[in-house]
């Protein structure tokens, strides 16, 4: 059992939790809790390291066995150690460092989502979760958007990382994909263009939603072929993004 927070494996997890540079260099990120761990196992994502505590539920222990069978490093740790490396207030007894994987590009694509300059981790995670629920086939992530694998993004997305392909790309690469899939591009902007209830969304399309402070950037506006908005009463300016 690991009981010291100075253990190299614990320091490795701490670095993944706190620094995007470490996640990029190690090609790894962290998921916490039974539900996300279960989804990662079901989706076949590779684990670098799994930490768990003795009070983990039977459902959680089955996940431990599943990753161990795949050859993952599995370590029993004390509750204090898990709390020290957790990004949550009340850890559920399991934490996994997963290999960052990219799902393959779809052969056909009729609905893409582009979150532009979204810097709040909770907002991006919620958008990804909503994209999964709405049937988005791919997410193109432009420069200037928060790290896809930051802990708060992963938690808020609630497993969307394992279900929706997300591709960090330059704007030129995004433009190339939009052309390749022949997608019409709608930019969401407060009070601009057509109301969403008046737009025909049945044709292949990409939807751009800009960030919290300034909305979509110049590159996004350059590639948009139409604008759409949600009519709002009162003096409400936006809905988080």
C-alpha positions in Angstrom: 0.0 0.0 0.0 1.2 3.5 -0.9 1.0 5.7 2.2 3.3 8.6 1.2 2.4 11.5 -1.0 6.1 11.7 -1.9 5.9 8.4 -3.8 6.9 8.9 -7.5 3.6 7.5 -8.7 1.7 9.9 -6.6 3.8 12.8 -7.8 3.1 11.7 -11.4 -0.6 11.8 -10.8 -0.3 15.2 -9.1 1.5 16.6 -12.2 -1.2 15.3 -14.5 -3.9 16.9 -12.3 -2.3 20.3 -12.1 -0.4 20.9 -15.3 -1.6 20.8 -18.9 2.1 20.6 -20.0 2.5 17.4 -18.0 -0.6 15.9 -19.7 0.7 16.8 -23.1 4.2 15.4 -22.5 3.0 12.2 -20.8 0.0 11.8 -23.2 -2.1 11.0 -20.2 -4.9 12.5 -18.1 -6.9 11.6 -15.0 -10.4 10.3 -14.4 -11.9 9.9 -10.9 -14.9 8.0 -9.6 -16.6 4.7 -10.3 -18.8 6.0 -13.1 -16.1 7.6 -15.3 -13.7 4.7 -14.6 -16.4 2.2 -15.7 -17.0 4.2 -18.9 -13.3 4.3 -19.7 -13.0 0.5 -19.2 -16.0 -0.2 -21.4 -14.7 2.2 -24.1 -11.3 0.3 -24.1 -9.1 3.2 -23.1 -5.6 2.2 -21.9 -4.6 3.0 -18.3 -1.2 4.0 -17.2 -1.9 3.7 -13.5 -4.8 3.0 -11.3 -5.1 4.0 -7.6 -7.7 2.7 -5.3 -8.5 2.5 -1.6 -9.6 -0.5 0.6 -13.1 0.9 1.0 -13.9 0.9 -2.7 -17.3 -0.6 -3.6 -17.7 -4.0 -5.2 -18.6 -2.3 -8.5 -15.4 -0.3 -8.3 -13.3 -3.5 -7.5 -14.6 -5.0 -10.7 -13.2 -2.0 -12.6 -9.9 -2.6 -10.9 -9.9 -6.2 -11.9 -10.8 -5.2 -15.5 -7.9 -2.8 -15.9 -5.5 -5.1 -14.1 -6.4 -7.8 -16.7 -5.4 -5.4 -19.4 -1.9 -5.0 -17.8 -2.4 -1.6 -16.1 -0.3 -0.8 -13.0 -2.7 -1.1 -10.0 -1.8 0.3 -6.6 -3.6 0.2 -3.3 -3.3 3.6 -1.6 -4.3 5.0 1.8 -7.4 7.3 1.9 -5.2 10.2 2.8 -3.0 9.7 -0.2 -6.0 9.5 -2.6 -7.5 12.7 -1.1 -4.1 14.4 -1.6 -4.1 13.7 -5.4 -7.8 14.0 -6.0 -9.3 17.0 -7.7 -12.7 16.4 -5.9 -13.8 17.1 -2.4 -15.0 13.6 -1.7 -13.0 10.9 -3.7 -14.9 7.7 -4.5 -12.0 5.4 -3.9 -10.7 5.1 -7.5 -8.5 7.3 -9.7 -7.0 6.3 -13.1 -4.4 7.9 -15.3 -5.5 7.1 -18.8 -3.6 7.3 -22.1 -4.8 10.2 -24.2 -6.5 8.7 -27.3 -8.1 10.2 -30.3 -11.1 8.4 -31.8 -10.9 8.0 -35.6 -12.4 10.5 -38.0 -15.9 9.5 -39.1 -16.4 8.4 -42.7 -19.4 10.7 -43.0 -20.3 13.7 -40.8 -23.5 15.7 -40.8 -23.2 17.5 -37.5 -20.0 19.0 -36.1 -19.5 21.3 -33.1 -16.8 23.9 -32.7 -16.4 25.6 -29.2 -14.3 28.6 -29.9 -12.3 30.4 -27.2 -14.2 28.7 -24.4 -12.0 29.1 -21.4 -14.1 27.9 -18.5 -13.5 24.2 -17.9 -17.0 23.6 -16.6 -18.5 25.2 -19.6 -16.5 23.2 -22.1 -17.3 19.9 -20.2 -21.0 20.7 -20.2 -20.8 21.5 -24.0 -19.2 18.2 -24.7 -21.8 16.4 -22.6 -24.6 18.2 -24.5 -22.9 17.5 -27.8 -22.9 13.8 -27.0 -26.6 13.9 -26.1 -27.4 15.9 -29.3 -25.8 13.4 -31.6 -22.8 15.5 -32.7 -20.5 13.3 -34.8 -17.2 15.3 -34.2 -15.9 18.2 -32.2 -13.2 20.4 -33.7 -11.3 22.2 -30.9 -9.6 25.4 -32.1 -6.6 27.1 -30.4 -7.4 29.3 -27.4 -9.9 26.9 -25.9 -9.3 25.4 -22.5 -7.4 22.1 -22.2 -9.7 19.2 -23.3 -8.3 16.9 -20.6 -8.2 19.3 -17.6 -9.8 17.7 -14.5 -12.9 19.9 -14.4 -13.5 19.5 -18.1 -13.4 15.7 -17.7 -15.8 15.7 -14.8 -18.3 18.1 -16.4 -18.3 16.1 -19.6 -19.4 13.0 -17.7 -17.9 10.5 -20.2 -18.3 12.4 -23.4 -14.6 12.0 -24.0 -15.2 8.3 -24.5 -18.2 8.8 -26.8 -17.6 11.8 -29.1 -14.4 12.2 -31.2 -12.7 15.5 -30.3 -9.9 16.9 -32.4 -7.7 19.8 -31.3 -6.9 21.6 -34.6 -5.7 24.8 -36.1 -8.3 26.9 -37.8 -6.9 26.0 -41.2 -7.2 22.3 -40.4 -10.8 22.9 -39.2 -11.6 24.8 -42.4 -10.2 21.9 -44.5 -12.4 19.4 -42.6 -15.5 21.6 -43.0 -14.9 21.6 -46.8 -14.1 17.9 -46.9 -17.4 17.1 -45.2 -19.3 19.8 -47.1 -20.7 21.3 -43.9 -22.7 24.6 -43.7 -21.3 26.6 -40.8 -23.6 28.5 -38.4 -22.1 30.8 -35.8 -24.1 31.4 -32.7 -24.2 35.1 -31.7 -26.5 36.9 -29.4 -29.2 38.7 -31.3 -27.6 38.2 -34.7 -29.0 36.3 -37.7 -31.9 34.0 -37.6 -33.7 32.6 -34.5 -32.8 29.0 -34.0 -36.5 28.1 -34.4 -36.4 29.5 -38.0 -33.3 27.7 -39.3 -33.4 24.4 -41.2 -30.9 22.3 -39.3 -31.5 19.1 -41.4 -28.7 19.7 -43.8 -25.1 18.8 -42.9 -23.8 21.6 -40.6 -21.2 22.8 -38.1 -22.2 24.9 -35.2 -19.7 27.4 -33.6 -20.3 28.7 -30.1 -18.0 31.4 -28.8 -16.4 31.9 -25.4 -17.8 33.5 -22.3 -16.2 36.9 -22.5 -16.0 38.0 -26.2 -17.8 35.3 -28.1 -16.3 33.8 -31.2 -13.0 35.1 -32.6 -12.2 36.5 -36.0 -11.3 33.2 -37.5 -14.6 31.7 -36.6 -16.4 34.7 -38.0 -14.4 34.4 -41.2 -15.6 30.8 -41.9 -19.2 31.2 -40.9 -21.8 31.1 -43.6 -24.7 32.1 -41.4 -25.6 33.3 -37.9 -28.1 31.9 -35.5 -29.3 33.1 -32.0 -31.6 32.1 -29.2 -34.2 34.7 -28.6 -34.0 35.9 -25.0 -36.2 38.3 -23.0 -35.1 40.9 -20.5 -31.5 42.0 -20.5 -29.9 38.6 -20.6 -26.8 38.7 -22.8 -25.8 35.0 -23.1 -26.2 31.5 -21.7 -22.7 30.9 -20.3 -21.0 31.1 -23.7 
